[in-house]
Amino acid sequence: ICVPAADARQEAGLQIAGKTIESDPAPFIDNNRVMVPVRDIVDALQADVSWDGEKQAVTVVKGSNQIAMIIGDPQAMVNGENVDMEVPPVIVNGRTMVPVRILAEGLQVPISWDNAAKIVNLERTVLVAGSSVDFPPFEFKEGDEFVGFEMELIDAVEEVIGEKISVKDISFDQLIPSLRSGQVDLIISGITIHEPRKEVVDFTIPYFDYGEIIITAKGSDQDMVLGDLAGQKIACQSGSISQETVNELVEKFPETRPVFLATLEEIWLATEQGIVDAAIVPYAPTAYYLTGHSDSNLQMAGKMFDSQQVGIAVQKGDQQLLNKLNHGLETLFENGTYDRIYEKWFGPNV
């Protein structure tokens, strides 16, 4: 922030997202630059700050953004690049004061100056969540609106952690590259947690188990297991994980008769009409279908199997954001919000 020279060493006001921040010492103007107490700014923006007393160095970190400064040195290291400051950091009454502009630019925070009121205002950053919004019931579009289980979940997390989260529609195959390049801060898109992915991104605690389930017509044994399907006519979707399960069943019990269909809709209909005895299908879309079709003659039987856990992905090493998201999820689990969202989209949690 550059201000008129006549205001040198004059005190200035400080606001974060329109809320006044009181600090001691107060922000002041030096050589046309607004100097602010780094600790107060960092705390308000939910970033981290460290102090090296021996080197008289302060480091600010928020996600992948990092600012390193030394008291009295007019050059800072901002996100890997040297940046010159017209006024170097100083210590006033035991507090480190730095140019507000260097913090705003380094943390990528919008900044504005009210010259009449002598107030500098910083806006909170918006977290960007990447999602492939073509995967009902997890996320899909209704008109111009993003809806679905994960869209409601991330809205609830946003409320708990107190940070605004904006969803950006990105094709699934570009989600991890977008996260690693910094185009998005996190991914919420039915992304399963497995070792190859864990090598390049970090995951929150899991919030969903994505697996397979048996469906039958109502009235059948609800406690059946895969072995109970031996010798029966079993449907599944061609080319799916379910087909691998059916093929293994046929290999073990050759009298089992597989029926491979192209779509889940065909499988649901064939099972409901008794064309097949049962089917093996992915749990999530089937639960969503049954939640919206209570008059259906279908039922899910037994327990989910071949389960893979789903989590939110963040940049490798972004422990601060990971901790916030985990806190948000844990809170939703504890206060019942997660169960309410889950039941809306999938029915009672199995």
TAMO-V878236 format. One record per residue. N is the residue number from 1. D_LAST is the distance of its C-alpha to the last C-alpha in Angstrom with 2 decimals. Layout:
n=(N,N)
d_last=(D_LAST,D_LAST)
This chain:
n=(1,2,3,4,5,6,7,8,9,10,11,12,13,14,15,16,17,18,19,20,21,22,23,24,25,26,27,28,29,30,31,32,33,34,35,36,37,38,39,40,41,42,43,44,45,46,47,48,49,50,51,52,53,54,55,56,57,58,59,60,61,62,63,64,65,66,67,68,69,70,71,72,73,74,75,76,77,78,79,80,81,82,83,84,85,86,87,88,89,90,91,92,93,94,95,96,97,98,99,100,101,102,103,104,105,106,107,108,109,110,111,112,113,114,115,116,117,118,119,120,121,122,123,124,125,126,127,128,129,130,131,132,133,134,135,136,137,138,139,140,141,142,143,144,145,146,147,148,149,150,151,152,153,154,155,156,157,158,159,160,161,162,163,164,165,166,167,168,169,170,171,172,173,174,175,176,177,178,179,180,181,182,183,184,185,186,187,188,189,190,191,192,193,194,195,196,197,198,199,200,201,202,203,204,205,206,207,208,209,210,211,212,213,214,215,216,217,218,219,220,221,222,223,224,225,226,227,228,229,230,231,232,233,234,235,236,237,238,239,240,241,242,243,244,245,246,247,248,249,250,251,252,253,254,255,256,257,258,259,260,261,262,263,264,265,266,267,268,269,270,271,272,273,274,275,276,277,278,279,280,281,282,283,284,285,286,287,288,289,290,291,292,293,294,295,296,297,298,299,300,301,302,303,304,305,306,307,308,309,310,311,312,313,314,315,316,317,318,319,320,321,322,323,324,325,326,327,328,329,330,331,332,333,334,335,336,337,338,339,340,341,342,343,344,345,346,347,348,349,350)
d_last=(55.56,59.34,61.42,65.18,67.39,68.92,65.65,65.95,64.41,63.48,60.26,57.33,54.21,50.69,47.59,44.02,42.32,45.08,44.68,47.80,47.54,50.16,51.35,54.26,56.18,55.68,55.43,58.90,60.69,62.62,64.51,62.65,59.23,56.76,55.92,52.77,51.37,48.84,46.64,46.15,45.31,42.87,41.03,40.84,39.52,36.96,38.68,39.95,43.63,45.51,49.18,51.53,54.49,56.67,56.42,56.14,53.17,50.13,47.00,44.37,41.01,38.19,35.75,38.01,41.02,43.64,47.04,49.58,52.82,55.76,57.89,61.10,60.04,60.01,57.75,53.96,51.43,48.82,45.96,48.25,51.34,54.47,55.03,58.25,58.24,61.32,60.68,59.34,56.96,58.85,58.28,59.21,59.13,56.91,54.33,53.82,54.67,53.90,54.43,51.54,51.84,50.97,47.72,46.82,47.59,46.03,42.72,42.92,43.01,44.89,48.06,50.74,54.03,55.63,59.29,60.56,58.21,58.13,54.32,52.07,48.49,45.57,42.38,38.97,37.60,34.74,31.97,31.32,27.86,27.94,25.41,25.66,25.12,24.56,20.88,18.98,16.59,17.00,20.71,23.31,26.49,27.38,31.14,32.02,28.86,25.96,22.65,18.96,15.89,17.85,21.02,19.72,18.25,21.66,23.49,21.76,22.57,26.09,26.58,25.61,27.80,30.62,31.31,31.41,29.30,30.47,28.50,30.59,29.72,30.40,29.81,27.08,29.72,31.71,29.09,29.77,33.54,33.50,31.81,34.25,37.23,36.35,35.87,32.46,31.20,27.53,25.11,21.84,21.02,17.82,19.92,18.48,19.85,22.10,25.50,27.87,26.58,26.66,30.35,31.19,28.73,26.80,23.11,21.41,18.58,15.41,13.26,10.92,9.83,11.51,11.27,11.94,10.43,12.66,13.67,16.28,18.32,17.27,18.68,17.79,16.18,12.42,12.40,14.47,14.79,16.99,20.10,19.75,20.53,23.92,26.80,24.86,25.20,22.30,22.01,20.92,22.22,25.52,25.70,22.00,20.05,18.80,22.51,22.98,20.34,22.10,25.45,24.62,23.59,26.91,28.84,27.58,27.88,30.64,30.48,27.12,27.94,26.25,26.40,26.25,25.88,26.50,23.80,20.26,21.94,24.08,21.27,19.36,22.77,23.85,20.81,21.15,24.88,24.74,26.59,24.13,22.23,18.93,17.89,16.06,14.97,13.46,9.90,10.93,14.00,12.70,9.94,12.90,15.25,13.56,13.25,17.00,17.90,16.94,19.98,18.78,19.01,16.01,12.69,9.88,10.39,9.49,7.39,7.77,11.33,14.21,12.18,14.45,14.11,15.51,18.05,21.15,24.34,27.71,31.17,31.80,33.16,32.30,31.14,32.03,29.70,26.94,27.33,27.25,24.08,22.34,23.71,22.42,18.82,19.00,20.51,17.82,15.15,17.57,18.79,15.63,16.62,13.78,11.20,13.67,14.09,10.50,10.11,13.53,12.86,9.43,8.67,6.28,3.83,0.00)
